[in-house]
Amino acid sequence: MPGLLGFAPWIVYAIIATSDEWRWGAIVGLVTAIALVVLDKIKGKAWDEMVIESSAAVFFACLTVLSLIDPHSALTPYGPALVNVWLAGTAWGSLAIRKPFTLGIARTMTPPEVHNQPMFYRVNAIITSVWAAAFTIAAVTLTVVLSLAPHATTLVIAIKVVTFVAPALFTIRYPKIVRARAGV
């Protein structure tokens, strides 16, 4: 799914920061996010198509500053949880303002005649809710694991993978299920 490319800064950070290199993870995440936003704007994408990328740029700018100013911050071990707190906030916030972050992406992959249909909005609200729930679950479980067993790298990676892959698969399958039920 094209919208999943927007998660590249978060994935890059997750890979680099897992080995306690949060400063480099933040810097590479920031550069990746900015590059995606710039490339997307050059391609003419609207801001609602780049919510995750834009959110990443803000998050990684803040994290880069923090990691450089205070490299041994008490937050350092909680980087993976912080990422998910931010993503959960982004997803829940987009729902709160009735602009699910998946809506702009979905508009690029569907015919314009469906964009104003209530079901189109509902499908995207549900998909965004699944992402928001996954980010929230990841934030909570990672916080617990990182505080109780900070060197449980395999478990941390498993949580990251499951809480990303599950909503990604749902995002791919759910619209097909809705279309099949509607006979479209």
OpenMM code with the backbone's topology and positions (N, CA, C; nanometers):
from openmm import Vec3, app, unit

residues = "MET PRO GLY LEU LEU GLY PHE ALA PRO TRP ILE VAL TYR ALA ILE ILE ALA THR SER ASP GLU TRP ARG TRP GLY ALA ILE VAL GLY LEU VAL THR ALA ILE ALA LEU VAL VAL LEU ASP LYS ILE LYS GLY LYS ALA TRP ASP GLU MET VAL ILE GLU SER SER ALA ALA VAL PHE PHE ALA CYS LEU THR VAL LEU SER LEU ILE ASP PRO HIS SER ALA LEU THR PRO TYR GLY PRO ALA LEU VAL ASN VAL TRP LEU ALA GLY THR ALA TRP GLY SER LEU ALA ILE ARG LYS PRO PHE THR LEU GLY ILE ALA ARG THR MET THR PRO PRO GLU VAL HIS ASN GLN PRO MET PHE TYR ARG VAL ASN ALA ILE ILE THR SER VAL TRP ALA ALA ALA PHE THR ILE ALA ALA VAL THR LEU THR VAL VAL LEU SER LEU ALA PRO HIS ALA THR THR LEU VAL ILE ALA ILE LYS VAL VAL THR PHE VAL ALA PRO ALA LEU PHE THR ILE ARG TYR PRO LYS ILE VAL ARG ALA ARG ALA GLY VAL".split()
positions = [
    Vec3(0.0847, -0.1179, 0.0000),
    Vec3(0.0000, 0.0000, 0.0000),
    Vec3(0.0892, 0.1242, 0.0000),
    Vec3(0.0655, 0.2175, -0.0927),
    Vec3(0.1518, 0.3349, -0.1039),
    Vec3(0.1643, 0.4151, 0.0247),
    Vec3(0.0590, 0.4261, 0.1033),
    Vec3(0.0618, 0.5045, 0.2259),
    Vec3(0.1587, 0.4508, 0.3302),
    Vec3(0.1941, 0.3251, 0.3190),
    Vec3(0.2845, 0.2662, 0.4172),
    Vec3(0.4267, 0.3212, 0.4051),
    Vec3(0.4621, 0.3775, 0.2891),
    Vec3(0.5930, 0.4398, 0.2729),
    Vec3(0.6117, 0.5537, 0.3728),
    Vec3(0.5023, 0.6171, 0.4114),
    Vec3(0.5077, 0.7255, 0.5086),
    Vec3(0.5611, 0.6818, 0.6442),
    Vec3(0.5590, 0.5522, 0.6691),
    Vec3(0.6108, 0.5007, 0.7957),
    Vec3(0.7626, 0.4774, 0.7917),
    Vec3(0.8254, 0.5016, 0.6775),
    Vec3(0.9696, 0.4782, 0.6637),
    Vec3(1.0533, 0.5466, 0.7729),
    Vec3(1.0278, 0.6738, 0.8066),
    Vec3(1.1097, 0.7361, 0.9121),
    Vec3(1.0974, 0.6631, 1.0464),
    Vec3(0.9773, 0.6162, 1.0756),
    Vec3(0.9530, 0.5463, 1.2016),
    Vec3(1.0227, 0.4105, 1.2015),
    Vec3(1.0193, 0.3434, 1.0861),
    Vec3(1.0830, 0.2120, 1.0740),
    Vec3(1.2341, 0.2259, 1.0832),
    Vec3(1.2893, 0.3252, 1.0134),
    Vec3(1.4337, 0.3503, 1.0183),
    Vec3(1.4765, 0.3785, 1.1628),
    Vec3(1.4010, 0.4628, 1.2301),
    Vec3(1.4310, 0.4935, 1.3696),
    Vec3(1.4248, 0.3668, 1.4545),
    Vec3(1.3222, 0.2871, 1.4338),
    Vec3(1.3059, 0.1647, 1.5135),
    Vec3(1.4244, 0.0708, 1.4965),
    Vec3(1.4750, 0.0611, 1.3762),
    Vec3(1.5888, -0.0278, 1.3505),
    Vec3(1.7159, 0.0278, 1.4138),
    Vec3(1.7435, 0.1550, 1.3911),
    Vec3(1.8675, 0.2152, 1.4415),
    Vec3(1.8632, 0.2315, 1.5930),
    Vec3(1.7521, 0.2778, 1.6470),
    Vec3(1.7432, 0.3071, 1.7906),
    Vec3(1.7364, 0.1813, 1.8764),
    Vec3(1.7033, 0.0672, 1.8180),
    Vec3(1.6975, -0.0568, 1.8953),
    Vec3(1.8328, -0.0896, 1.9560),
    Vec3(1.9379, -0.0498, 1.8906),
    Vec3(2.0714, -0.0789, 1.9423),
    Vec3(2.1247, 0.0354, 2.0290),
    Vec3(2.0354, 0.1082, 2.0954),
    Vec3(2.0699, 0.2190, 2.1846),
    Vec3(2.1354, 0.3371, 2.1130),
    Vec3(2.1116, 0.3515, 1.9864),
    Vec3(2.1646, 0.4639, 1.9093),
    Vec3(2.0521, 0.5622, 1.8799),
    Vec3(1.9885, 0.6119, 1.9852),
    Vec3(1.8709, 0.6958, 1.9643),
    Vec3(1.9029, 0.8274, 1.8961),
    Vec3(2.0248, 0.8810, 1.9191),
    Vec3(2.0597, 1.0068, 1.8521),
    Vec3(2.0650, 0.9871, 1.7013),
    Vec3(2.1351, 0.8818, 1.6585),
    Vec3(2.1444, 0.8561, 1.5148),
    Vec3(2.0093, 0.8162, 1.4583),
    Vec3(1.9338, 0.7415, 1.5345),
    Vec3(1.7988, 0.7049, 1.4912),
    Vec3(1.7123, 0.8279, 1.4695),
    Vec3(1.7212, 0.9239, 1.5638),
    Vec3(1.6435, 1.0477, 1.5529),
    Vec3(1.6870, 1.1287, 1.4313),
    Vec3(1.8170, 1.1413, 1.4115),
    Vec3(1.8693, 1.2192, 1.2990),
    Vec3(1.8297, 1.1558, 1.1657),
    Vec3(1.8480, 1.0249, 1.1543),
    Vec3(1.8126, 0.9563, 1.0295),
    Vec3(1.6607, 0.9593, 1.0087),
    Vec3(1.5840, 0.9441, 1.1167),
    Vec3(1.4382, 0.9555, 1.1063),
    Vec3(1.3972, 1.0930, 1.0571),
    Vec3(1.4612, 1.1978, 1.1108),
    Vec3(1.4310, 1.3351, 1.0701),
    Vec3(1.4644, 1.3571, 0.9228),
    Vec3(1.5829, 1.3157, 0.8817),
    Vec3(1.6238, 1.3334, 0.7417),
    Vec3(1.5290, 1.2575, 0.6483),
    Vec3(1.4936, 1.1353, 0.6876),
    Vec3(1.4013, 1.0552, 0.6061),
    Vec3(1.2647, 1.1221, 0.5970),
    Vec3(1.2134, 1.1713, 0.7103),
    Vec3(1.0820, 1.2369, 0.7116),
    Vec3(1.0822, 1.3624, 0.6247),
    Vec3(1.1857, 1.4445, 0.6401),
    Vec3(1.1936, 1.5673, 0.5603),
    Vec3(1.2033, 1.5337, 0.4117),
    Vec3(1.2841, 1.4335, 0.3790),
    Vec3(1.2969, 1.3932, 0.2384),
    Vec3(1.1629, 1.3472, 0.1820),
    Vec3(1.0885, 1.2694, 0.2597),
    Vec3(0.9573, 1.2236, 0.2131),
    Vec3(0.8606, 1.3399, 0.1924),
    Vec3(0.8586, 1.4325, 0.2879),
    Vec3(0.7685, 1.5477, 0.2763),
    Vec3(0.8052, 1.6316, 0.1532),
    Vec3(0.9327, 1.6580, 0.1361),
    Vec3(0.9774, 1.7381, 0.0208),
    Vec3(0.9435, 1.6670, -0.1105),
    Vec3(0.9751, 1.5388, -0.1191),
    Vec3(0.9448, 1.4635, -0.2417),
    Vec3(0.7948, 1.4587, -0.2682),
    Vec3(0.7167, 1.4382, -0.1627),
    Vec3(0.5711, 1.4346, -0.1793),
    Vec3(0.5164, 1.5690, -0.2252),
    Vec3(0.5687, 1.6788, -0.1708),
    Vec3(0.5228, 1.8119, -0.2128),
    Vec3(0.5634, 1.8382, -0.3579),
    Vec3(0.6829, 1.7949, -0.3968),
    Vec3(0.7264, 1.8100, -0.5359),
    Vec3(0.6316, 1.7339, -0.6289),
    Vec3(0.5851, 1.6176, -0.5829),
    Vec3(0.4909, 1.5375, -0.6618),
    Vec3(0.3500, 1.5955, -0.6603),
    Vec3(0.3299, 1.7016, -0.5794),
    Vec3(0.1997, 1.7664, -0.5752),
    Vec3(0.1018, 1.7075, -0.4755),
    Vec3(0.1502, 1.6301, -0.3819),
    Vec3(0.0603, 1.5714, -0.2825),
    Vec3(0.0059, 1.6785, -0.1889),
    Vec3(-0.1181, 1.6567, -0.1479),
    Vec3(-0.1816, 1.7461, -0.0512),
    Vec3(-0.1349, 1.7095, 0.0892),
    Vec3(-0.1476, 1.8038, 0.1819),
    Vec3(-0.1026, 1.7792, 0.3194),
    Vec3(-0.1781, 1.6640, 0.3844),
    Vec3(-0.3054, 1.6461, 0.3493),
    Vec3(-0.3807, 1.5372, 0.4122),
    Vec3(-0.3352, 1.3995, 0.3658),
    Vec3(-0.2540, 1.3943, 0.2620),
    Vec3(-0.1950, 1.2688, 0.2159),
    Vec3(-0.0642, 1.2393, 0.2895),
    Vec3(-0.0147, 1.3368, 0.3668),
    Vec3(0.1171, 1.3245, 0.4294),
    Vec3(0.1121, 1.3459, 0.5805),
    Vec3(0.0045, 1.3060, 0.6431),
    Vec3(-0.0092, 1.3291, 0.7873),
    Vec3(0.1008, 1.2568, 0.8642),
    Vec3(0.1226, 1.1306, 0.8325),
    Vec3(0.2233, 1.0525, 0.9061),
    Vec3(0.3637, 1.1064, 0.8790),
    Vec3(0.3919, 1.1427, 0.7557),
    Vec3(0.5237, 1.1968, 0.7223),
    Vec3(0.5479, 1.3311, 0.7917),
    Vec3(0.4457, 1.4173, 0.7892),
    Vec3(0.4573, 1.5484, 0.8538),
    Vec3(0.4720, 1.5330, 1.0048),
    Vec3(0.3943, 1.4429, 1.0604),
    Vec3(0.4029, 1.4154, 1.2038),
    Vec3(0.5425, 1.3644, 1.2389),
    Vec3(0.5965, 1.2793, 1.1525),
    Vec3(0.7318, 1.2263, 1.1743),
    Vec3(0.8347, 1.3387, 1.1745),
    Vec3(0.8212, 1.4333, 1.0818),
    Vec3(0.9176, 1.5434, 1.0750),
    Vec3(0.9172, 1.6238, 1.2054),
    Vec3(0.7997, 1.6515, 1.2577),
    Vec3(0.7907, 1.7265, 1.3838),
    Vec3(0.8480, 1.6439, 1.4993),
    Vec3(0.8066, 1.5178, 1.5086),
    Vec3(0.8537, 1.4318, 1.6173),
    Vec3(1.0062, 1.4187, 1.6148),
    Vec3(1.0607, 1.3856, 1.4985),
    Vec3(1.2055, 1.3624, 1.4913),
    Vec3(1.2857, 1.4912, 1.5046),
    Vec3(1.2286, 1.6041, 1.4684),
    Vec3(1.2963, 1.7316, 1.4951),
    Vec3(1.3086, 1.7512, 1.6462),
    Vec3(1.1995, 1.7288, 1.7174),
    Vec3(1.2012, 1.7419, 1.8647),
    Vec3(1.2948, 1.6393, 1.9277),
    Vec3(1.2856, 1.5146, 1.8812),
    Vec3(1.3690, 1.4091, 1.9385),
    Vec3(1.5170, 1.4316, 1.9089),
    Vec3(1.5471, 1.4813, 1.7902),
    Vec3(1.6865, 1.5099, 1.7554),
    Vec3(1.7428, 1.6160, 1.8490),
    Vec3(1.6680, 1.7230, 1.8697),
    Vec3(1.7124, 1.8295, 1.9604),
    Vec3(1.7332, 1.7722, 2.1007),
    Vec3(1.6353, 1.6988, 2.1507),
    Vec3(1.6475, 1.6401, 2.2844),
    Vec3(1.7663, 1.5455, 2.2938),
    Vec3(1.7831, 1.4614, 2.1936),
    Vec3(1.8918, 1.3625, 2.1994),
    Vec3(2.0297, 1.4265, 2.1910),
    Vec3(2.0386, 1.5423, 2.1271),
    Vec3(2.1675, 1.6119, 2.1184),
    Vec3(2.1947, 1.6968, 2.2427),
    Vec3(2.0884, 1.7594, 2.2962),
    Vec3(2.1037, 1.8415, 2.4161),
    Vec3(2.1265, 1.7551, 2.5397),
    Vec3(2.0524, 1.6441, 2.5479),
    Vec3(2.0593, 1.5574, 2.6656),
    Vec3(2.0698, 1.4111, 2.6218),
    Vec3(2.1878, 1.3708, 2.5703),
    Vec3(2.2022, 1.2356, 2.5157),
    Vec3(2.1768, 1.1235, 2.6173),
    Vec3(2.1857, 1.1551, 2.7452),
    Vec3(2.1646, 1.0532, 2.8486),
    Vec3(2.0341, 1.0775, 2.9238),
    Vec3(1.9393, 1.1362, 2.8557),
    Vec3(1.8087, 1.1653, 2.9145),
    Vec3(1.7451, 1.0383, 2.9716),
    Vec3(1.6649, 1.0561, 3.0736),
    Vec3(1.5913, 0.9435, 3.1317),
    Vec3(1.4924, 0.8857, 3.0304),
    Vec3(1.4628, 0.9603, 2.9249),
    Vec3(1.3708, 0.9120, 2.8216),
    Vec3(1.4389, 0.8185, 2.7217),
    Vec3(1.5706, 0.8188, 2.7198),
    Vec3(1.6456, 0.7396, 2.6216),
    Vec3(1.5958, 0.5961, 2.6086),
    Vec3(1.5822, 0.5231, 2.7179),
    Vec3(1.5401, 0.3831, 2.7021),
    Vec3(1.3967, 0.3675, 2.6528),
    Vec3(1.3203, 0.4755, 2.6591),
    Vec3(1.1791, 0.4673, 2.6217),
    Vec3(1.1495, 0.5185, 2.4815),
    Vec3(1.2531, 0.5340, 2.3997),
    Vec3(1.2345, 0.5822, 2.2623),
    Vec3(1.1272, 0.5078, 2.1845),
    Vec3(1.1294, 0.3741, 2.1853),
    Vec3(1.0258, 0.3013, 2.1106),
    Vec3(0.8848, 0.3301, 2.1617),
    Vec3(0.8716, 0.3458, 2.2919),
    Vec3(0.7397, 0.3774, 2.3484),
    Vec3(0.6991, 0.5200, 2.3109),
    Vec3(0.7948, 0.6137, 2.3150),
    Vec3(0.7651, 0.7531, 2.2797),
    Vec3(0.7158, 0.7647, 2.1356),
    Vec3(0.7774, 0.6897, 2.0466),
    Vec3(0.7347, 0.6886, 1.9067),
    Vec3(0.5869, 0.6519, 1.8987),
    Vec3(0.5500, 0.5486, 1.9719),
    Vec3(0.4116, 0.5023, 1.9653),
    Vec3(0.3152, 0.5945, 2.0381),
    Vec3(0.3611, 0.6612, 2.1426),
    Vec3(0.2777, 0.7629, 2.2074),
    Vec3(0.2474, 0.8730, 2.1059),
    Vec3(0.3499, 0.9172, 2.0349),
    Vec3(0.3332, 1.0234, 1.9349),
    Vec3(0.2401, 0.9786, 1.8214),
    Vec3(0.2647, 0.8572, 1.7699),
    Vec3(0.1809, 0.8065, 1.6614),
    Vec3(0.0362, 0.7872, 1.7070),
    Vec3(0.0187, 0.7383, 1.8287),
    Vec3(-0.1172, 0.7237, 1.8826),
    Vec3(-0.1837, 0.8606, 1.8910),
    Vec3(-0.1100, 0.9594, 1.9406),
    Vec3(-0.1638, 1.0952, 1.9484),
    Vec3(-0.2011, 1.1498, 1.8115),
    Vec3(-0.1170, 1.1210, 1.7124),
    Vec3(-0.1447, 1.1645, 1.5755),
    Vec3(-0.2727, 1.0986, 1.5242),
    Vec3(-0.2826, 0.9686, 1.5429),
    Vec3(-0.3993, 0.8950, 1.4924),
    Vec3(-0.5272, 0.9338, 1.5670),
    Vec3(-0.5220, 0.9325, 1.7015),
    Vec3(-0.6410, 0.9703, 1.7786),
    Vec3(-0.6780, 1.1166, 1.7512),
    Vec3(-0.5772, 1.2023, 1.7395),
    Vec3(-0.6037, 1.3434, 1.7109),
    Vec3(-0.6716, 1.3623, 1.5758),
    Vec3(-0.6267, 1.2859, 1.4754),
    Vec3(-0.6894, 1.2969, 1.3431),
    Vec3(-0.8352, 1.2518, 1.3486),
    Vec3(-0.8635, 1.1532, 1.4323),
    Vec3(-1.0029, 1.1092, 1.4495),
    Vec3(-1.0840, 1.2160, 1.5237),
    Vec3(-1.0228, 1.2765, 1.6235),
    Vec3(-1.0927, 1.3780, 1.7036),
    Vec3(-1.1363, 1.4975, 1.6193),
    Vec3(-1.0548, 1.5323, 1.5205),
    Vec3(-1.0916, 1.6451, 1.4338),
    Vec3(-1.1672, 1.5983, 1.3087),
    Vec3(-1.2053, 1.4713, 1.3100),
    Vec3(-1.2836, 1.4095, 1.2023),
    Vec3(-1.2115, 1.4117, 1.0671),
    Vec3(-1.0790, 1.3959, 1.0739),
    Vec3(-0.9974, 1.3855, 0.9528),
    Vec3(-0.9010, 1.2676, 0.9707),
    Vec3(-0.9544, 1.1447, 0.9685),
    Vec3(-0.8682, 1.0283, 0.9880),
    Vec3(-0.7455, 1.0347, 0.8972),
    Vec3(-0.6287, 1.0041, 0.9539),
    Vec3(-0.5059, 1.0208, 0.8759),
    Vec3(-0.5027, 0.9335, 0.7513),
    Vec3(-0.5830, 0.8291, 0.7445),
    Vec3(-0.5845, 0.7431, 0.6256),
    Vec3(-0.6695, 0.8008, 0.5125),
    Vec3(-0.7507, 0.8995, 0.5419),
    Vec3(-0.8438, 0.9548, 0.4440),
    Vec3(-0.7731, 1.0122, 0.3213),
    Vec3(-0.6725, 1.0947, 0.3432),
    Vec3(-0.6007, 1.1555, 0.2309),
    Vec3(-0.5312, 1.0523, 0.1446),
    Vec3(-0.4756, 0.9511, 0.2090),
    Vec3(-0.4087, 0.8430, 0.1352),
    Vec3(-0.5112, 0.7657, 0.0538),
    Vec3(-0.6243, 0.7326, 0.1165),
    Vec3(-0.7280, 0.6546, 0.0492),
    Vec3(-0.7845, 0.7284, -0.0722),
    Vec3(-0.7908, 0.8600, -0.0633),
    Vec3(-0.8436, 0.9379, -0.1767),
    Vec3(-0.7565, 0.9231, -0.3012),
    Vec3(-0.6281, 0.8971, -0.2799),
    Vec3(-0.5388, 0.8808, -0.3953),
    Vec3(-0.5556, 0.7452, -0.4620),
    Vec3(-0.6248, 0.6532, -0.3945),
    Vec3(-0.6355, 0.5164, -0.4462),
    Vec3(-0.7786, 0.4771, -0.4807),
    Vec3(-0.8696, 0.5745, -0.4768),
    Vec3(-1.0098, 0.5450, -0.5047),
    Vec3(-1.0654, 0.6482, -0.6018),
    Vec3(-1.1710, 0.6107, -0.6713),
    Vec3(-1.2319, 0.7070, -0.7644),
    Vec3(-1.2968, 0.8231, -0.6887),
    Vec3(-1.2903, 0.9434, -0.7439),
    Vec3(-1.3450, 1.0620, -0.6773),
    Vec3(-1.4921, 1.0502, -0.6384),
    Vec3(-1.5697, 0.9725, -0.7122),
    Vec3(-1.7126, 0.9638, -0.6824),
    Vec3(-1.7426, 0.8967, -0.5477),
    Vec3(-1.6465, 0.8280, -0.4883),
    Vec3(-1.6715, 0.7653, -0.3575),
    Vec3(-1.6240, 0.8516, -0.2403),
    Vec3(-1.5469, 0.9540, -0.2678),
    Vec3(-1.4847, 1.0343, -0.1620),
    Vec3(-1.5833, 1.1012, -0.0670),
    Vec3(-1.6995, 1.1355, -0.1134),
    Vec3(-1.7979, 1.2035, -0.0281),
    Vec3(-1.9036, 1.1093, 0.0278),
    Vec3(-1.8879, 0.9809, 0.0023),
    Vec3(-1.9843, 0.8846, 0.0549),
    Vec3(-1.9563, 0.8569, 0.2027),
    Vec3(-2.0606, 0.8478, 0.2832),
    Vec3(-2.0418, 0.8210, 0.4266),
    Vec3(-1.9624, 0.6929, 0.4541),
    Vec3(-1.9809, 0.5906, 0.3707),
    Vec3(-1.9094, 0.4645, 0.3927),
    Vec3(-1.7589, 0.4819, 0.3729),
    Vec3(-1.7201, 0.5675, 0.2802),
    Vec3(-1.5775, 0.5930, 0.2566),
    Vec3(-1.5146, 0.6511, 0.3841),
    Vec3(-1.5825, 0.7492, 0.4415),
    Vec3(-1.5332, 0.8083, 0.5661),
    Vec3(-1.5314, 0.7027, 0.6765),
    Vec3(-1.6385, 0.6257, 0.6884),
    Vec3(-1.6492, 0.5258, 0.7948),
    Vec3(-1.5373, 0.4223, 0.7851),
    Vec3(-1.5110, 0.3729, 0.6647),
    Vec3(-1.4035, 0.2746, 0.6458),
    Vec3(-1.2711, 0.3337, 0.6923),
    Vec3(-1.2442, 0.4578, 0.6555),
    Vec3(-1.1183, 0.5206, 0.6946),
    Vec3(-1.1126, 0.5523, 0.8432),
    Vec3(-1.2251, 0.5860, 0.9019),
    Vec3(-1.2284, 0.6078, 1.0469),
    Vec3(-1.1988, 0.4770, 1.1203),
    Vec3(-1.2522, 0.3674, 1.0699),
    Vec3(-1.2262, 0.2371, 1.1324),
    Vec3(-1.0802, 0.1983, 1.1150),
    Vec3(-1.0276, 0.2153, 0.9959),
    Vec3(-0.8862, 0.1815, 0.9726),
    Vec3(-0.7957, 0.2675, 1.0610),
    Vec3(-0.8231, 0.3959, 1.0679),
    Vec3(-0.7425, 0.4844, 1.1527),
    Vec3(-0.7567, 0.4438, 1.2992),
    Vec3(-0.8755, 0.4029, 1.3407),
    Vec3(-0.8964, 0.3584, 1.4792),
    Vec3(-0.8139, 0.2336, 1.5099),
    Vec3(-0.8037, 0.1449, 1.4128),
    Vec3(-0.7216, 0.0242, 1.4328),
    Vec3(-0.5751, 0.0632, 1.4489),
    Vec3(-0.5279, 0.1548, 1.3655),
    Vec3(-0.3902, 0.2030, 1.3797),
    Vec3(-0.3717, 0.2711, 1.5157),
    Vec3(-0.4659, 0.3559, 1.5534),
    Vec3(-0.4564, 0.4268, 1.6814),
    Vec3(-0.4513, 0.3283, 1.7977),
    Vec3(-0.5359, 0.2262, 1.7928),
    Vec3(-0.5351, 0.1240, 1.8989),
    Vec3(-0.4025, 0.0487, 1.9011),
    Vec3(-0.3514, 0.0146, 1.7842),
    Vec3(-0.2230, -0.0572, 1.7774),
    Vec3(-0.1096, 0.0287, 1.8341),
    Vec3(-0.1082, 0.1569, 1.7981),
    Vec3(-0.0054, 0.2461, 1.8522),
    Vec3(-0.0178, 0.2585, 2.0039),
    Vec3(-0.1398, 0.2655, 2.0522),
    Vec3(-0.1630, 0.2768, 2.1967),
    Vec3(-0.1175, 0.1510, 2.2690),
    Vec3(-0.1543, 0.0362, 2.2148),
    Vec3(-0.1113, -0.0922, 2.2735),
    Vec3(0.0411, -0.1010, 2.2730),
    Vec3(0.1019, -0.0628, 2.1624),
    Vec3(0.2481, -0.0652, 2.1536),
    Vec3(0.3106, 0.0276, 2.2572),
    Vec3(0.2559, 0.1482, 2.2706),
    Vec3(0.3104, 0.2446, 2.3671),
    Vec3(0.3060, 0.1884, 2.5082),
    Vec3(0.1936, 0.1312, 2.5452),
    Vec3(0.1780, 0.0784, 2.6811),
    Vec3(0.2676, -0.0438, 2.7027),
    Vec3(0.2621, -0.1394, 2.6101),
    Vec3(0.3418, -0.2617, 2.6301),
    Vec3(0.4910, -0.2330, 2.6248),
    Vec3(0.5319, -0.1456, 2.5352),
    Vec3(0.6750, -0.1118, 2.5285),
    Vec3(0.7208, -0.0392, 2.6547),
    Vec3(0.6374, 0.0478, 2.7082),
    Vec3(0.6731, 0.1173, 2.8322),
    Vec3(0.6926, 0.0160, 2.9448),
    Vec3(0.6018, -0.0789, 2.9559),
    Vec3(0.6119, -0.1812, 3.0610),
    Vec3(0.7362, -0.2670, 3.0405),
    Vec3(0.7542, -0.3174, 2.9194),
    Vec3(0.8690, -0.4047, 2.8916),
    Vec3(0.9993, -0.3301, 2.9134),
    Vec3(1.0082, -0.2080, 2.8628),
    Vec3(1.1328, -0.1323, 2.8745),
    Vec3(1.1635, -0.0933, 3.0188),
    Vec3(1.0612, -0.0810, 3.1013),
    Vec3(1.0879, -0.0484, 3.2421),
    Vec3(1.1205, -0.1734, 3.3236),
    Vec3(1.0602, -0.2864, 3.2893),
    Vec3(1.0834, -0.4087, 3.3662),
    Vec3(1.1982, -0.4939, 3.3127),
    Vec3(1.2147, -0.4947, 3.1823),
    Vec3(1.3184, -0.5777, 3.1204),
    Vec3(1.3809, -0.5013, 3.0043),
    Vec3(1.4593, -0.3982, 3.0353),
    Vec3(1.5111, -0.3099, 2.9305),
    Vec3(1.5992, -0.3776, 2.8253),
    Vec3(1.6495, -0.4949, 2.8547),
    Vec3(1.7366, -0.5624, 2.7572),
    Vec3(1.6643, -0.6747, 2.6828),
    Vec3(1.5342, -0.6765, 2.6913),
    Vec3(1.4540, -0.7786, 2.6219),
    Vec3(1.4323, -0.7363, 2.4773),
    Vec3(1.5411, -0.7244, 2.4039),
    Vec3(1.5378, -0.6727, 2.2674),
    Vec3(1.4457, -0.7529, 2.1773),
    Vec3(1.4487, -0.8842, 2.1889),
    Vec3(1.3637, -0.9677, 2.1044),
    Vec3(1.2166, -0.9372, 2.1281),
    Vec3(1.1786, -0.9212, 2.2540),
    Vec3(1.0394, -0.8894, 2.2862),
    Vec3(1.0019, -0.7505, 2.2346),
    Vec3(1.0915, -0.6551, 2.2500),
    Vec3(1.0667, -0.5189, 2.1997),
    Vec3(1.0462, -0.5222, 2.0482),
    Vec3(1.1317, -0.5939, 1.9784),
    Vec3(1.1187, -0.6039, 1.8328),
    Vec3(0.9882, -0.6733, 1.7959),
    Vec3(0.9533, -0.7789, 1.8681),
    Vec3(0.8284, -0.8512, 1.8410),
    Vec3(0.7072, -0.7597, 1.8581),
    Vec3(0.7070, -0.6804, 1.9646),
    Vec3(0.5966, -0.5866, 1.9873),
    Vec3(0.5896, -0.4865, 1.8729),
    Vec3(0.7038, -0.4316, 1.8321),
    Vec3(0.7067, -0.3348, 1.7220),
    Vec3(0.6515, -0.3965, 1.5937),
    Vec3(0.6955, -0.5181, 1.5637),
    Vec3(0.6537, -0.5839, 1.4391),
    Vec3(0.5039, -0.6154, 1.4415),
    Vec3(0.4577, -0.6775, 1.5482),
    Vec3(0.3166, -0.7167, 1.5561),
    Vec3(0.2249, -0.5954, 1.5512),
    Vec3(0.2620, -0.4893, 1.6240),
    Vec3(0.1741, -0.3715, 1.6284),
    Vec3(0.1847, -0.2858, 1.5021),
    Vec3(0.2733, -0.3205, 1.4125),
    Vec3(0.2774, -0.2549, 1.2817),
    Vec3(0.2135, -0.3440, 1.1752),
    Vec3(0.2503, -0.4708, 1.1752),
    Vec3(0.2008, -0.5614, 1.0714),
    Vec3(0.0495, -0.5844, 1.0832),
    Vec3(-0.0002, -0.6012, 1.2049),
    Vec3(-0.1439, -0.6280, 1.2217),
    Vec3(-0.2304, -0.5160, 1.1631),
    Vec3(-0.2081, -0.3887, 1.1986),
    Vec3(-0.2915, -0.2850, 1.1361),
    Vec3(-0.2630, -0.2671, 0.9867),
    Vec3(-0.1402, -0.2947, 0.9431),
    Vec3(-0.1103, -0.2850, 0.8000),
    Vec3(-0.1918, -0.3886, 0.7224),
    Vec3(-0.1970, -0.5101, 0.7733),
    Vec3(-0.2767, -0.6141, 0.7082),
    Vec3(-0.4255, -0.5789, 0.7117),
    Vec3(-0.4707, -0.5259, 0.8243),
    Vec3(-0.6102, -0.4828, 0.8347),
    Vec3(-0.6397, -0.3745, 0.7312),
    Vec3(-0.5477, -0.2801, 0.7158),
    Vec3(-0.5641, -0.1705, 0.6196),
    Vec3(-0.5792, -0.2237, 0.4776),
    Vec3(-0.5072, -0.3274, 0.4463),
    Vec3(-0.5129, -0.3861, 0.3125),
    Vec3(-0.6422, -0.4658, 0.2938),
    Vec3(-0.6819, -0.5420, 0.3941),
    Vec3(-0.7949, -0.6341, 0.3804),
    Vec3(-0.9317, -0.5699, 0.4033),
    Vec3(-0.9414, -0.4814, 0.4994),
    Vec3(-1.0729, -0.4313, 0.5387),
    Vec3(-1.1515, -0.3660, 0.4248),
    Vec3(-1.0922, -0.2774, 0.3457),
    Vec3(-1.1698, -0.2185, 0.2346),
    Vec3(-1.2218, -0.3243, 0.1367),
    Vec3(-1.1439, -0.4288, 0.1143),
    Vec3(-1.1881, -0.5367, 0.0245),
    Vec3(-1.3092, -0.6085, 0.0833),
    Vec3(-1.3073, -0.6308, 0.2141),
    Vec3(-1.4198, -0.6961, 0.2808),
    Vec3(-1.5452, -0.6096, 0.2697),
    Vec3(-1.5304, -0.4802, 0.2935),
    Vec3(-1.6446, -0.3879, 0.2852),
    Vec3(-1.7006, -0.3854, 0.1430),
    Vec3(-1.6121, -0.3792, 0.0448),
    Vec3(-1.6581, -0.3785, -0.0955),
    Vec3(-1.7307, -0.5090, -0.1294),
    Vec3(-1.6777, -0.6210, -0.0827),
    Vec3(-1.7414, -0.7509, -0.1098),
    Vec3(-1.8801, -0.7578, -0.0467),
    Vec3(-1.8916, -0.7092, 0.0756),
    Vec3(-2.0224, -0.7098, 0.1442),
    Vec3(-2.1219, -0.6184, 0.0731),
    Vec3(-2.0718, -0.5096, 0.0184),
    Vec3(-2.1594, -0.4138, -0.0509),
    Vec3(-2.1878, -0.4571, -0.1944),
    Vec3(-2.1183, -0.5626, -0.2387),
    Vec3(-2.1393, -0.6104, -0.3754),
    Vec3(-2.0771, -0.5219, -0.4805),
    Vec3(-1.9717, -0.4498, -0.4408),
    Vec3(-1.9048, -0.3577, -0.5353),
    Vec3(-1.7818, -0.4216, -0.5929),
] * unit.nanometer
topology = app.Topology()
chain = topology.addChain("A")
for resn in residues:
    res = topology.addResidue(resn, chain)
    for name in ("N", "CA", "C"):
        topology.addAtom(name, app.Element.getBySymbol(name[0]), res)
